Amino acid sequence: MFGWEMLKVDRNQYNEKIATFRNVDTGAILEKPFTHANINPPSKAHSELVESNIVNSEGLIDVNPYTLQHSRFENIFAFGDAIAGATTRTQHAAYAQCPVVKHNLF
């Protein structure tokens, strides 16, 4: 549920776990029962990357989505959850991006 911040977890009268989320854009509140969750905590970019202008304002690396080459620094390639853009932040996505970087490096 990209774009939703988890506020709390409670249990209802049936002892089900209920998570309460807030949409970061609209402020809408959503309660959702669940049995398990994968949670990515908020993070920020390393200061070295920010100071060198390698990352954007969100702390992600701006790359060409077809070559995965940095948009400003031609000697930088990036993939996985470090890159900006509409992609999933999963190990599978990073595996799928490896051949692209390998091809373009060669």
C-alpha positions in Angstrom: 0.0 0.0 0.0 2.4 2.6 -1.3 1.6 6.1 0.0 -0.1 4.9 3.2 1.5 5.5 6.6 0.6 2.9 9.3 -0.5 4.7 12.4 -1.4 1.8 14.8 -2.3 -1.9 15.1 -5.2 -3.0 17.3 -7.3 -6.1 17.8 -11.1 -6.2 17.2 -13.7 -8.1 19.2 -12.8 -11.3 17.3 -9.1 -10.9 18.1 -8.2 -10.1 14.5 -5.3 -7.7 14.0 -6.5 -4.4 12.5 -4.0 -1.9 11.1 -5.0 1.8 10.8 -3.4 3.7 7.8 -3.3 7.3 6.7 -2.9 8.3 3.1 0.1 10.7 3.0 -1.4 12.7 0.1 -5.1 13.0 1.0 -5.1 12.3 4.8 -7.8 9.6 4.3 -7.9 7.0 7.1 -8.3 3.3 6.3 -8.6 0.3 8.7 -7.6 -3.1 7.3 -7.6 -6.5 8.9 -4.4 -8.5 8.3 -2.6 -11.7 9.3 0.9 -10.7 8.3 2.7 -7.5 7.0 5.9 -6.5 5.2 6.7 -3.0 6.4 9.3 -0.6 5.0 10.1 2.0 7.7 10.9 5.6 6.6 14.5 6.1 5.6 16.7 8.9 4.4 19.6 9.1 2.0 23.2 9.0 3.3 24.6 12.5 3.7 27.5 11.8 1.3 25.0 11.0 -1.5 22.9 14.2 -0.8 26.0 16.4 -0.7 27.3 15.0 -4.0 24.0 15.6 -5.7 23.7 11.9 -6.7 20.2 11.6 -5.2 17.1 13.6 -5.8 15.0 15.4 -3.1 13.5 12.0 -2.1 16.9 10.5 -1.5 16.7 8.3 -4.7 19.0 8.1 -7.7 17.6 9.6 -10.9 18.2 7.1 -13.7 17.1 6.6 -17.2 14.4 3.9 -16.8 15.7 2.0 -20.0 19.4 2.0 -19.3 19.5 2.6 -15.5 22.3 5.1 -16.1 22.3 8.2 -13.9 20.5 11.1 -15.5 23.4 13.5 -14.8 26.5 11.4 -14.2 27.3 9.1 -17.1 29.7 6.9 -15.0 27.0 5.9 -12.5 24.5 3.1 -12.9 22.0 2.2 -10.2 19.2 -0.4 -9.7 16.9 -1.9 -7.1 15.4 0.2 -4.3 18.0 2.9 -4.7 16.5 4.3 -7.9 13.7 6.9 -8.5 10.7 6.1 -10.6 7.7 3.9 -10.7 9.1 0.5 -9.8 8.6 -2.0 -7.1 11.1 -2.0 -4.3 11.7 -5.8 -4.2 14.5 -8.2 -4.6 12.8 -9.6 -7.8 12.9 -6.1 -9.4 16.6 -5.8 -8.6 17.3 -9.2 -10.1 15.4 -8.2 -13.3 17.4 -5.0 -13.5 20.8 -6.6 -13.2 21.0 -7.7 -16.8 20.2 -4.2 -18.0 23.0 -2.7 -15.9 25.4 -5.5 -17.0 24.6 -5.0 -20.7 25.0 -1.2 -20.5 28.3 -1.4 -18.5 29.8 -3.7 -21.2 
